Amino acid sequence: MISAEYFINTFGASGGINTGIIISLILAALLIFLELTQEVTIRRGTGILAHYRLGLGNVATILFVIFVGIVFARVMMIISVLY
């Protein structure tokens, strides 16, 4: 299961939209949402947006860790092909 072929099929550009692009887009959207709602939640304190910010902050952190893992796996695949 852990082989170059698995990573190329899962994270590679084998056609269509892949996992890395989906995670990158979701992470970018969450970070934009968190940045835009920061001023509103600071002034009001509590509310629906503040509740969403807390939950989505955790989701953004988890997605960032996954994104870093995908990038690290891609770099390792490139390095392994070179040597």
PyMOL Python script that loads the backbone (N, CA, C, O; Angstrom):
from pymol import cmd

cmd.read_pdbstr("""\
ATOM      1  N   MET A   1       0.816  -1.192   0.000  1.00  0.00           N
ATOM      2  CA  MET A   1       0.000   0.000   0.000  1.00  0.00           C
ATOM      3  C   MET A   1       0.864   1.263   0.000  1.00  0.00           C
ATOM      4  O   MET A   1       0.501   2.256  -0.630  1.00  0.00           O
ATOM      5  N   ILE A   2       1.977   1.236   0.684  1.00  0.00           N
ATOM      6  CA  ILE A   2       2.842   2.408   0.690  1.00  0.00           C
ATOM      7  C   ILE A   2       3.903   2.213  -0.379  1.00  0.00           C
ATOM      8  O   ILE A   2       4.953   1.615  -0.144  1.00  0.00           O
ATOM      9  N   SER A   3       3.602   2.728  -1.541  1.00  0.00           N
ATOM     10  CA  SER A   3       4.534   2.615  -2.653  1.00  0.00           C
ATOM     11  C   SER A   3       4.409   3.854  -3.519  1.00  0.00           C
ATOM     12  O   SER A   3       3.499   4.665  -3.348  1.00  0.00           O
ATOM     13  N   ALA A   4       5.333   3.983  -4.443  1.00  0.00           N
ATOM     14  CA  ALA A   4       5.294   5.129  -5.343  1.00  0.00           C
ATOM     15  C   ALA A   4       4.028   5.114  -6.188  1.00  0.00           C
ATOM     16  O   ALA A   4       3.452   6.166  -6.463  1.00  0.00           O
ATOM     17  N   GLU A   5       3.603   3.954  -6.592  1.00  0.00           N
ATOM     18  CA  GLU A   5       2.403   3.855  -7.422  1.00  0.00           C
ATOM     19  C   GLU A   5       1.162   4.318  -6.670  1.00  0.00           C
ATOM     20  O   GLU A   5       0.296   4.974  -7.249  1.00  0.00           O
ATOM     21  N   TYR A   6       1.067   3.982  -5.378  1.00  0.00           N
ATOM     22  CA  TYR A   6      -0.072   4.423  -4.570  1.00  0.00           C
ATOM     23  C   TYR A   6      -0.120   5.938  -4.486  1.00  0.00           C
ATOM     24  O   TYR A   6      -1.175   6.540  -4.685  1.00  0.00           O
ATOM     25  N   PHE A   7       1.031   6.568  -4.190  1.00  0.00           N
ATOM     26  CA  PHE A   7       1.057   8.021  -4.054  1.00  0.00           C
ATOM     27  C   PHE A   7       0.815   8.721  -5.380  1.00  0.00           C
ATOM     28  O   PHE A   7       0.169   9.769  -5.416  1.00  0.00           O
ATOM     29  N   ILE A   8       1.312   8.169  -6.453  1.00  0.00           N
ATOM     30  CA  ILE A   8       1.087   8.781  -7.763  1.00  0.00           C
ATOM     31  C   ILE A   8      -0.391   8.698  -8.134  1.00  0.00           C
ATOM     32  O   ILE A   8      -0.952   9.662  -8.653  1.00  0.00           O
ATOM     33  N   ASN A   9      -1.019   7.568  -7.876  1.00  0.00           N
ATOM     34  CA  ASN A   9      -2.442   7.434  -8.187  1.00  0.00           C
ATOM     35  C   ASN A   9      -3.321   8.293  -7.288  1.00  0.00           C
ATOM     36  O   ASN A   9      -4.334   8.823  -7.742  1.00  0.00           O
ATOM     37  N   THR A  10      -2.946   8.438  -6.012  1.00  0.00           N
ATOM     38  CA  THR A  10      -3.766   9.184  -5.063  1.00  0.00           C
ATOM     39  C   THR A  10      -3.532  10.684  -5.146  1.00  0.00           C
ATOM     40  O   THR A  10      -4.490  11.457  -5.188  1.00  0.00           O
ATOM     41  N   PHE A  11      -2.278  11.107  -5.170  1.00  0.00           N
ATOM     42  CA  PHE A  11      -1.956  12.531  -5.114  1.00  0.00           C
ATOM     43  C   PHE A  11      -1.421  13.076  -6.434  1.00  0.00           C
ATOM     44  O   PHE A  11      -1.180  14.278  -6.544  1.00  0.00           O
ATOM     45  N   GLY A  12      -1.236  12.245  -7.408  1.00  0.00           N
ATOM     46  CA  GLY A  12      -0.653  12.675  -8.676  1.00  0.00           C
ATOM     47  C   GLY A  12      -1.666  13.310  -9.601  1.00  0.00           C
ATOM     48  O   GLY A  12      -2.854  13.404  -9.292  1.00  0.00           O
ATOM     49  N   ALA A  13      -1.171  13.738 -10.732  1.00  0.00           N
ATOM     50  CA  ALA A  13      -2.017  14.389 -11.728  1.00  0.00           C
ATOM     51  C   ALA A  13      -2.440  13.370 -12.772  1.00  0.00           C
ATOM     52  O   ALA A  13      -2.180  13.551 -13.962  1.00  0.00           O
ATOM     53  N   SER A  14      -3.084  12.314 -12.337  1.00  0.00           N
ATOM     54  CA  SER A  14      -3.483  11.250 -13.256  1.00  0.00           C
ATOM     55  C   SER A  14      -4.800  11.570 -13.955  1.00  0.00           C
ATOM     56  O   SER A  14      -5.426  10.674 -14.521  1.00  0.00           O
ATOM     57  N   GLY A  15      -5.211  12.772 -13.928  1.00  0.00           N
ATOM     58  CA  GLY A  15      -6.441  13.182 -14.597  1.00  0.00           C
ATOM     59  C   GLY A  15      -7.489  13.647 -13.606  1.00  0.00           C
ATOM     60  O   GLY A  15      -7.678  13.039 -12.552  1.00  0.00           O
ATOM     61  N   GLY A  16      -8.157  14.708 -13.945  1.00  0.00           N
ATOM     62  CA  GLY A  16      -9.212  15.217 -13.072  1.00  0.00           C
ATOM     63  C   GLY A  16      -8.660  15.958 -11.866  1.00  0.00           C
ATOM     64  O   GLY A  16      -7.479  16.302 -11.807  1.00  0.00           O
ATOM     65  N   ILE A  17      -9.531  16.188 -10.924  1.00  0.00           N
ATOM     66  CA  ILE A  17      -9.148  16.909  -9.708  1.00  0.00           C
ATOM     67  C   ILE A  17      -8.678  15.881  -8.679  1.00  0.00           C
ATOM     68  O   ILE A  17      -9.319  14.846  -8.494  1.00  0.00           O
ATOM     69  N   ASN A  18      -7.570  16.164  -8.017  1.00  0.00           N
ATOM     70  CA  ASN A  18      -7.010  15.177  -7.090  1.00  0.00           C
ATOM     71  C   ASN A  18      -7.130  15.632  -5.638  1.00  0.00           C
ATOM     72  O   ASN A  18      -7.622  16.724  -5.352  1.00  0.00           O
ATOM     73  N   THR A  19      -6.675  14.784  -4.740  1.00  0.00           N
ATOM     74  CA  THR A  19      -6.813  15.019  -3.302  1.00  0.00           C
ATOM     75  C   THR A  19      -6.091  16.289  -2.857  1.00  0.00           C
ATOM     76  O   THR A  19      -6.633  17.060  -2.065  1.00  0.00           O
ATOM     77  N   GLY A  20      -4.897  16.512  -3.347  1.00  0.00           N
ATOM     78  CA  GLY A  20      -4.131  17.693  -2.950  1.00  0.00           C
ATOM     79  C   GLY A  20      -4.826  18.984  -3.313  1.00  0.00           C
ATOM     80  O   GLY A  20      -4.830  19.932  -2.527  1.00  0.00           O
ATOM     81  N   ILE A  21      -5.415  19.033  -4.494  1.00  0.00           N
ATOM     82  CA  ILE A  21      -6.113  20.243  -4.925  1.00  0.00           C
ATOM     83  C   ILE A  21      -7.357  20.470  -4.072  1.00  0.00           C
ATOM     84  O   ILE A  21      -7.643  21.604  -3.686  1.00  0.00           O
ATOM     85  N   ILE A  22      -8.091  19.418  -3.778  1.00  0.00           N
ATOM     86  CA  ILE A  22      -9.306  19.547  -2.957  1.00  0.00           C
ATOM     87  C   ILE A  22      -8.962  20.059  -1.568  1.00  0.00           C
ATOM     88  O   ILE A  22      -9.602  20.986  -1.073  1.00  0.00           O
ATOM     89  N   ILE A  23      -7.955  19.462  -0.932  1.00  0.00           N
ATOM     90  CA  ILE A  23      -7.562  19.901   0.413  1.00  0.00           C
ATOM     91  C   ILE A  23      -7.046  21.327   0.391  1.00  0.00           C
ATOM     92  O   ILE A  23      -7.333  22.098   1.307  1.00  0.00           O
ATOM     93  N   SER A  24      -6.284  21.695  -0.640  1.00  0.00           N
ATOM     94  CA  SER A  24      -5.767  23.061  -0.749  1.00  0.00           C
ATOM     95  C   SER A  24      -6.895  24.075  -0.880  1.00  0.00           C
ATOM     96  O   SER A  24      -6.862  25.125  -0.238  1.00  0.00           O
ATOM     97  N   LEU A  25      -7.887  23.772  -1.701  1.00  0.00           N
ATOM     98  CA  LEU A  25      -9.009  24.689  -1.885  1.00  0.00           C
ATOM     99  C   LEU A  25      -9.841  24.836  -0.611  1.00  0.00           C
ATOM    100  O   LEU A  25     -10.229  25.947  -0.250  1.00  0.00           O
ATOM    101  N   ILE A  26     -10.113  23.731   0.063  1.00  0.00           N
ATOM    102  CA  ILE A  26     -10.883  23.796   1.312  1.00  0.00           C
ATOM    103  C   ILE A  26     -10.109  24.559   2.377  1.00  0.00           C
ATOM    104  O   ILE A  26     -10.682  25.372   3.102  1.00  0.00           O
ATOM    105  N   LEU A  27      -8.806  24.298   2.473  1.00  0.00           N
ATOM    106  CA  LEU A  27      -7.980  25.005   3.454  1.00  0.00           C
ATOM    107  C   LEU A  27      -7.947  26.498   3.165  1.00  0.00           C
ATOM    108  O   LEU A  27      -8.056  27.308   4.085  1.00  0.00           O
ATOM    109  N   ALA A  28      -7.799  26.870   1.903  1.00  0.00           N
ATOM    110  CA  ALA A  28      -7.791  28.294   1.547  1.00  0.00           C
ATOM    111  C   ALA A  28      -9.131  28.943   1.882  1.00  0.00           C
ATOM    112  O   ALA A  28      -9.160  30.056   2.409  1.00  0.00           O
ATOM    113  N   ALA A  29     -10.241  28.265   1.585  1.00  0.00           N
ATOM    114  CA  ALA A  29     -11.560  28.825   1.895  1.00  0.00           C
ATOM    115  C   ALA A  29     -11.758  28.992   3.400  1.00  0.00           C
ATOM    116  O   ALA A  29     -12.295  30.005   3.849  1.00  0.00           O
ATOM    117  N   LEU A  30     -11.327  28.001   4.178  1.00  0.00           N
ATOM    118  CA  LEU A  30     -11.461  28.121   5.637  1.00  0.00           C
ATOM    119  C   LEU A  30     -10.611  29.251   6.196  1.00  0.00           C
ATOM    120  O   LEU A  30     -11.052  29.988   7.078  1.00  0.00           O
ATOM    121  N   LEU A  31      -9.398  29.388   5.687  1.00  0.00           N
ATOM    122  CA  LEU A  31      -8.529  30.459   6.180  1.00  0.00           C
ATOM    123  C   LEU A  31      -9.053  31.834   5.800  1.00  0.00           C
ATOM    124  O   LEU A  31      -8.931  32.777   6.582  1.00  0.00           O
ATOM    125  N   ILE A  32      -9.638  31.965   4.607  1.00  0.00           N
ATOM    126  CA  ILE A  32     -10.253  33.234   4.210  1.00  0.00           C
ATOM    127  C   ILE A  32     -11.444  33.530   5.115  1.00  0.00           C
ATOM    128  O   ILE A  32     -11.608  34.666   5.559  1.00  0.00           O
ATOM    129  N   PHE A  33     -12.275  32.530   5.395  1.00  0.00           N
ATOM    130  CA  PHE A  33     -13.409  32.724   6.287  1.00  0.00           C
ATOM    131  C   PHE A  33     -12.943  33.159   7.674  1.00  0.00           C
ATOM    132  O   PHE A  33     -13.504  34.087   8.257  1.00  0.00           O
ATOM    133  N   LEU A  34     -11.924  32.495   8.201  1.00  0.00           N
ATOM    134  CA  LEU A  34     -11.432  32.852   9.533  1.00  0.00           C
ATOM    135  C   LEU A  34     -10.870  34.269   9.564  1.00  0.00           C
ATOM    136  O   LEU A  34     -11.037  34.986  10.550  1.00  0.00           O
ATOM    137  N   GLU A  35     -10.209  34.669   8.492  1.00  0.00           N
ATOM    138  CA  GLU A  35      -9.635  36.017   8.442  1.00  0.00           C
ATOM    139  C   GLU A  35     -10.730  37.078   8.323  1.00  0.00           C
ATOM    140  O   GLU A  35     -10.650  38.122   8.970  1.00  0.00           O
ATOM    141  N   LEU A  36     -11.734  36.825   7.513  1.00  0.00           N
ATOM    142  CA  LEU A  36     -12.797  37.813   7.314  1.00  0.00           C
ATOM    143  C   LEU A  36     -13.709  37.958   8.526  1.00  0.00           C
ATOM    144  O   LEU A  36     -14.244  39.042   8.759  1.00  0.00           O
ATOM    145  N   THR A  37     -13.895  36.915   9.289  1.00  0.00           N
ATOM    146  CA  THR A  37     -14.803  36.987  10.441  1.00  0.00           C
ATOM    147  C   THR A  37     -14.100  37.364  11.741  1.00  0.00           C
ATOM    148  O   THR A  37     -14.750  37.452  12.783  1.00  0.00           O
ATOM    149  N   GLN A  38     -12.815  37.583  11.705  1.00  0.00           N
ATOM    150  CA  GLN A  38     -12.083  37.900  12.934  1.00  0.00           C
ATOM    151  C   GLN A  38     -12.567  39.206  13.553  1.00  0.00           C
ATOM    152  O   GLN A  38     -12.813  39.261  14.758  1.00  0.00           O
ATOM    153  N   GLU A  39     -12.706  40.249  12.757  1.00  0.00           N
ATOM    154  CA  GLU A  39     -13.116  41.555  13.279  1.00  0.00           C
ATOM    155  C   GLU A  39     -14.537  41.519  13.825  1.00  0.00           C
ATOM    156  O   GLU A  39     -14.824  42.152  14.841  1.00  0.00           O
ATOM    157  N   VAL A  40     -15.421  40.793  13.168  1.00  0.00           N
ATOM    158  CA  VAL A  40     -16.815  40.711  13.620  1.00  0.00           C
ATOM    159  C   VAL A  40     -16.899  40.012  14.965  1.00  0.00           C
ATOM    160  O   VAL A  40     -17.638  40.454  15.844  1.00  0.00           O
ATOM    161  N   THR A  41     -16.160  38.933  15.138  1.00  0.00           N
ATOM    162  CA  THR A  41     -16.239  38.188  16.394  1.00  0.00           C
ATOM    163  C   THR A  41     -15.529  38.901  17.532  1.00  0.00           C
ATOM    164  O   THR A  41     -15.872  38.691  18.696  1.00  0.00           O
ATOM    165  N   ILE A  42     -14.556  39.730  17.227  1.00  0.00           N
ATOM    166  CA  ILE A  42     -13.884  40.492  18.291  1.00  0.00           C
ATOM    167  C   ILE A  42     -14.841  41.538  18.858  1.00  0.00           C
ATOM    168  O   ILE A  42     -14.892  41.736  20.072  1.00  0.00           O
ATOM    169  N   ARG A  43     -15.596  42.206  17.994  1.00  0.00           N
ATOM    170  CA  ARG A  43     -16.523  43.237  18.463  1.00  0.00           C
ATOM    171  C   ARG A  43     -17.717  42.649  19.207  1.00  0.00           C
ATOM    172  O   ARG A  43     -18.116  43.176  20.245  1.00  0.00           O
ATOM    173  N   ARG A  44     -18.289  41.570  18.693  1.00  0.00           N
ATOM    174  CA  ARG A  44     -19.493  40.995  19.302  1.00  0.00           C
ATOM    175  C   ARG A  44     -19.185  40.001  20.413  1.00  0.00           C
ATOM    176  O   ARG A  44     -19.959  39.884  21.363  1.00  0.00           O
ATOM    177  N   GLY A  45     -18.085  39.293  20.314  1.00  0.00           N
ATOM    178  CA  GLY A  45     -17.729  38.325  21.343  1.00  0.00           C
ATOM    179  C   GLY A  45     -18.301  36.950  21.086  1.00  0.00           C
ATOM    180  O   GLY A  45     -17.576  36.058  20.645  1.00  0.00           O
ATOM    181  N   THR A  46     -19.574  36.754  21.346  1.00  0.00           N
ATOM    182  CA  THR A  46     -20.185  35.438  21.162  1.00  0.00           C
ATOM    183  C   THR A  46     -21.222  35.520  20.058  1.00  0.00           C
ATOM    184  O   THR A  46     -21.640  36.604  19.653  1.00  0.00           O
ATOM    185  N   GLY A  47     -21.615  34.388  19.596  1.00  0.00           N
ATOM    186  CA  GLY A  47     -22.618  34.327  18.539  1.00  0.00           C
ATOM    187  C   GLY A  47     -22.330  33.159  17.619  1.00  0.00           C
ATOM    188  O   GLY A  47     -21.461  32.328  17.883  1.00  0.00           O
ATOM    189  N   ILE A  48     -23.075  33.120  16.543  1.00  0.00           N
ATOM    190  CA  ILE A  48     -22.929  32.005  15.608  1.00  0.00           C
ATOM    191  C   ILE A  48     -21.555  32.017  14.941  1.00  0.00           C
ATOM    192  O   ILE A  48     -20.915  30.972  14.824  1.00  0.00           O
ATOM    193  N   LEU A  49     -21.098  33.189  14.503  1.00  0.00           N
ATOM    194  CA  LEU A  49     -19.794  33.253  13.834  1.00  0.00           C
ATOM    195  C   LEU A  49     -18.655  32.882  14.770  1.00  0.00           C
ATOM    196  O   LEU A  49     -17.695  32.231  14.360  1.00  0.00           O
ATOM    197  N   ALA A  50     -18.762  33.293  16.023  1.00  0.00           N
ATOM    198  CA  ALA A  50     -17.716  32.931  16.985  1.00  0.00           C
ATOM    199  C   ALA A  50     -17.689  31.429  17.208  1.00  0.00           C
ATOM    200  O   ALA A  50     -16.620  30.834  17.337  1.00  0.00           O
ATOM    201  N   HIS A  51     -18.867  30.817  17.252  1.00  0.00           N
ATOM    202  CA  HIS A  51     -18.948  29.362  17.413  1.00  0.00           C
ATOM    203  C   HIS A  51     -18.343  28.660  16.197  1.00  0.00           C
ATOM    204  O   HIS A  51     -17.593  27.694  16.346  1.00  0.00           O
ATOM    205  N   TYR A  52     -18.665  29.141  14.997  1.00  0.00           N
ATOM    206  CA  TYR A  52     -18.093  28.554  13.784  1.00  0.00           C
ATOM    207  C   TYR A  52     -16.582  28.742  13.727  1.00  0.00           C
ATOM    208  O   TYR A  52     -15.852  27.851  13.293  1.00  0.00           O
ATOM    209  N   ARG A  53     -16.122  29.908  14.169  1.00  0.00           N
ATOM    210  CA  ARG A  53     -14.672  30.171  14.148  1.00  0.00           C
ATOM    211  C   ARG A  53     -13.915  29.175  15.020  1.00  0.00           C
ATOM    212  O   ARG A  53     -12.836  28.717  14.643  1.00  0.00           O
ATOM    213  N   LEU A  54     -14.467  28.840  16.174  1.00  0.00           N
ATOM    214  CA  LEU A  54     -13.804  27.878  17.060  1.00  0.00           C
ATOM    215  C   LEU A  54     -13.719  26.502  16.411  1.00  0.00           C
ATOM    216  O   LEU A  54     -12.662  25.872  16.406  1.00  0.00           O
ATOM    217  N   GLY A  55     -14.827  26.049  15.872  1.00  0.00           N
ATOM    218  CA  GLY A  55     -14.851  24.726  15.243  1.00  0.00           C
ATOM    219  C   GLY A  55     -14.019  24.660  13.973  1.00  0.00           C
ATOM    220  O   GLY A  55     -13.277  23.702  13.756  1.00  0.00           O
ATOM    221  N   LEU A  56     -14.145  25.681  13.134  1.00  0.00           N
ATOM    222  CA  LEU A  56     -13.423  25.669  11.867  1.00  0.00           C
ATOM    223  C   LEU A  56     -11.938  25.953  12.053  1.00  0.00           C
ATOM    224  O   LEU A  56     -11.130  25.602  11.193  1.00  0.00           O
ATOM    225  N   GLY A  57     -11.573  26.579  13.157  1.00  0.00           N
ATOM    226  CA  GLY A  57     -10.147  26.763  13.445  1.00  0.00           C
ATOM    227  C   GLY A  57      -9.463  25.418  13.643  1.00  0.00           C
ATOM    228  O   GLY A  57      -8.346  25.204  13.171  1.00  0.00           O
ATOM    229  N   ASN A  58     -10.138  24.515  14.341  1.00  0.00           N
ATOM    230  CA  ASN A  58      -9.592  23.165  14.526  1.00  0.00           C
ATOM    231  C   ASN A  58      -9.529  22.408  13.207  1.00  0.00           C
ATOM    232  O   ASN A  58      -8.551  21.713  12.930  1.00  0.00           O
ATOM    233  N   VAL A  59     -10.571  22.542  12.394  1.00  0.00           N
ATOM    234  CA  VAL A  59     -10.594  21.866  11.092  1.00  0.00           C
ATOM    235  C   VAL A  59      -9.470  22.398  10.209  1.00  0.00           C
ATOM    236  O   VAL A  59      -8.804  21.624   9.522  1.00  0.00           O
ATOM    237  N   ALA A  60      -9.254  23.714  10.222  1.00  0.00           N
ATOM    238  CA  ALA A  60      -8.186  24.301   9.413  1.00  0.00           C
ATOM    239  C   ALA A  60      -6.821  23.792   9.868  1.00  0.00           C
ATOM    240  O   ALA A  60      -5.948  23.549   9.035  1.00  0.00           O
ATOM    241  N   THR A  61      -6.625  23.630  11.157  1.00  0.00           N
ATOM    242  CA  THR A  61      -5.357  23.101  11.667  1.00  0.00           C
ATOM    243  C   THR A  61      -5.139  21.663  11.205  1.00  0.00           C
ATOM    244  O   THR A  61      -4.040  21.309  10.776  1.00  0.00           O
ATOM    245  N   ILE A  62      -6.168  20.841  11.288  1.00  0.00           N
ATOM    246  CA  ILE A  62      -6.053  19.452  10.847  1.00  0.00           C
ATOM    247  C   ILE A  62      -5.781  19.379   9.350  1.00  0.00           C
ATOM    248  O   ILE A  62      -4.934  18.602   8.911  1.00  0.00           O
ATOM    249  N   LEU A  63      -6.498  20.191   8.559  1.00  0.00           N
ATOM    250  CA  LEU A  63      -6.269  20.190   7.112  1.00  0.00           C
ATOM    251  C   LEU A  63      -4.877  20.692   6.763  1.00  0.00           C
ATOM    252  O   LEU A  63      -4.274  20.224   5.796  1.00  0.00           O
ATOM    253  N   PHE A  64      -4.361  21.638   7.537  1.00  0.00           N
ATOM    254  CA  PHE A  64      -3.009  22.127   7.286  1.00  0.00           C
ATOM    255  C   PHE A  64      -1.982  21.031   7.533  1.00  0.00           C
ATOM    256  O   PHE A  64      -1.026  20.891   6.770  1.00  0.00           O
ATOM    257  N   VAL A  65      -2.172  20.261   8.586  1.00  0.00           N
ATOM    258  CA  VAL A  65      -1.258  19.149   8.866  1.00  0.00           C
ATOM    259  C   VAL A  65      -1.322  18.115   7.739  1.00  0.00           C
ATOM    260  O   VAL A  65      -0.288  17.597   7.319  1.00  0.00           O
ATOM    261  N   ILE A  66      -2.525  17.813   7.249  1.00  0.00           N
ATOM    262  CA  ILE A  66      -2.667  16.883   6.123  1.00  0.00           C
ATOM    263  C   ILE A  66      -1.993  17.449   4.882  1.00  0.00           C
ATOM    264  O   ILE A  66      -1.312  16.722   4.158  1.00  0.00           O
ATOM    265  N   PHE A  67      -2.180  18.746   4.631  1.00  0.00           N
ATOM    266  CA  PHE A  67      -1.566  19.393   3.469  1.00  0.00           C
ATOM    267  C   PHE A  67      -0.047  19.318   3.539  1.00  0.00           C
ATOM    268  O   PHE A  67       0.607  19.030   2.536  1.00  0.00           O
ATOM    269  N   VAL A  68       0.517  19.573   4.713  1.00  0.00           N
ATOM    270  CA  VAL A  68       1.971  19.472   4.880  1.00  0.00           C
ATOM    271  C   VAL A  68       2.429  18.035   4.639  1.00  0.00           C
ATOM    272  O   VAL A  68       3.481  17.817   4.039  1.00  0.00           O
ATOM    273  N   GLY A  69       1.659  17.061   5.095  1.00  0.00           N
ATOM    274  CA  GLY A  69       1.990  15.663   4.843  1.00  0.00           C
ATOM    275  C   GLY A  69       1.983  15.328   3.362  1.00  0.00           C
ATOM    276  O   GLY A  69       2.851  14.595   2.888  1.00  0.00           O
ATOM    277  N   ILE A  70       1.011  15.858   2.626  1.00  0.00           N
ATOM    278  CA  ILE A  70       0.956  15.620   1.183  1.00  0.00           C
ATOM    279  C   ILE A  70       2.157  16.247   0.492  1.00  0.00           C
ATOM    280  O   ILE A  70       2.768  15.630  -0.380  1.00  0.00           O
ATOM    281  N   VAL A  71       2.495  17.466   0.877  1.00  0.00           N
ATOM    282  CA  VAL A  71       3.660  18.132   0.277  1.00  0.00           C
ATOM    283  C   VAL A  71       4.934  17.367   0.611  1.00  0.00           C
ATOM    284  O   VAL A  71       5.792  17.179  -0.252  1.00  0.00           O
ATOM    285  N   PHE A  72       5.060  16.929   1.854  1.00  0.00           N
ATOM    286  CA  PHE A  72       6.240  16.162   2.255  1.00  0.00           C
ATOM    287  C   PHE A  72       6.335  14.856   1.466  1.00  0.00           C
ATOM    288  O   PHE A  72       7.419  14.476   1.025  1.00  0.00           O
ATOM    289  N   ALA A  73       5.212  14.173   1.288  1.00  0.00           N
ATOM    290  CA  ALA A  73       5.211  12.927   0.508  1.00  0.00           C
ATOM    291  C   ALA A  73       5.598  13.196  -0.936  1.00  0.00           C
ATOM    292  O   ALA A  73       6.336  12.414  -1.535  1.00  0.00           O
ATOM    293  N   ARG A  74       5.105  14.299  -1.503  1.00  0.00           N
ATOM    294  CA  ARG A  74       5.449  14.662  -2.883  1.00  0.00           C
ATOM    295  C   ARG A  74       6.944  14.950  -3.016  1.00  0.00           C
ATOM    296  O   ARG A  74       7.580  14.514  -3.976  1.00  0.00           O
ATOM    297  N   VAL A  75       7.499  15.677  -2.064  1.00  0.00           N
ATOM    298  CA  VAL A  75       8.937  15.983  -2.096  1.00  0.00           C
ATOM    299  C   VAL A  75       9.758  14.701  -1.972  1.00  0.00           C
ATOM    300  O   VAL A  75      10.757  14.532  -2.671  1.00  0.00           O
ATOM    301  N   MET A  76       9.338  13.802  -1.088  1.00  0.00           N
ATOM    302  CA  MET A  76      10.061  12.529  -0.942  1.00  0.00           C
ATOM    303  C   MET A  76       9.984  11.693  -2.218  1.00  0.00           C
ATOM    304  O   MET A  76      10.954  11.026  -2.577  1.00  0.00           O
ATOM    305  N   MET A  77       8.843  11.723  -2.905  1.00  0.00           N
ATOM    306  CA  MET A  77       8.722  10.992  -4.160  1.00  0.00           C
ATOM    307  C   MET A  77       9.644  11.581  -5.223  1.00  0.00           C
ATOM    308  O   MET A  77      10.251  10.838  -5.995  1.00  0.00           O
ATOM    309  N   ILE A  78       9.755  12.894  -5.270  1.00  0.00           N
ATOM    310  CA  ILE A  78      10.645  13.539  -6.237  1.00  0.00           C
ATOM    311  C   ILE A  78      12.092  13.209  -5.921  1.00  0.00           C
ATOM    312  O   ILE A  78      12.869  12.903  -6.825  1.00  0.00           O
ATOM    313  N   ILE A  79      12.464  13.268  -4.646  1.00  0.00           N
ATOM    314  CA  ILE A  79      13.839  12.965  -4.247  1.00  0.00           C
ATOM    315  C   ILE A  79      14.161  11.500  -4.521  1.00  0.00           C
ATOM    316  O   ILE A  79      15.271  11.185  -4.950  1.00  0.00           O
ATOM    317  N   SER A  80      13.215  10.606  -4.283  1.00  0.00           N
ATOM    318  CA  SER A  80      13.477   9.179  -4.512  1.00  0.00           C
ATOM    319  C   SER A  80      13.667   8.863  -5.994  1.00  0.00           C
ATOM    320  O   SER A  80      14.411   7.946  -6.340  1.00  0.00           O
ATOM    321  N   VAL A  81      13.013   9.600  -6.854  1.00  0.00           N
ATOM    322  CA  VAL A  81      13.192   9.384  -8.288  1.00  0.00           C
ATOM    323  C   VAL A  81      14.545   9.901  -8.753  1.00  0.00           C
ATOM    324  O   VAL A  81      15.141   9.345  -9.675  1.00  0.00           O
ATOM    325  N   LEU A  82      15.025  10.950  -8.126  1.00  0.00           N
ATOM    326  CA  LEU A  82      16.301  11.543  -8.530  1.00  0.00           C
ATOM    327  C   LEU A  82      17.495  10.679  -8.130  1.00  0.00           C
ATOM    328  O   LEU A  82      18.522  10.690  -8.810  1.00  0.00           O
ATOM    329  N   TYR A  83      17.369   9.933  -7.033  1.00  0.00           N
ATOM    330  CA  TYR A  83      18.512   9.154  -6.552  1.00  0.00           C
ATOM    331  C   TYR A  83      18.322   7.696  -6.763  1.00  0.00           C
ATOM    332  O   TYR A  83      19.195   6.902  -6.411  1.00  0.00           O
TER     333      TYR A  83
END
""", "prot")
cmd.dss("prot")
cmd.show_as("cartoon", "prot")
cmd.util.cbc("prot")
cmd.orient("prot")
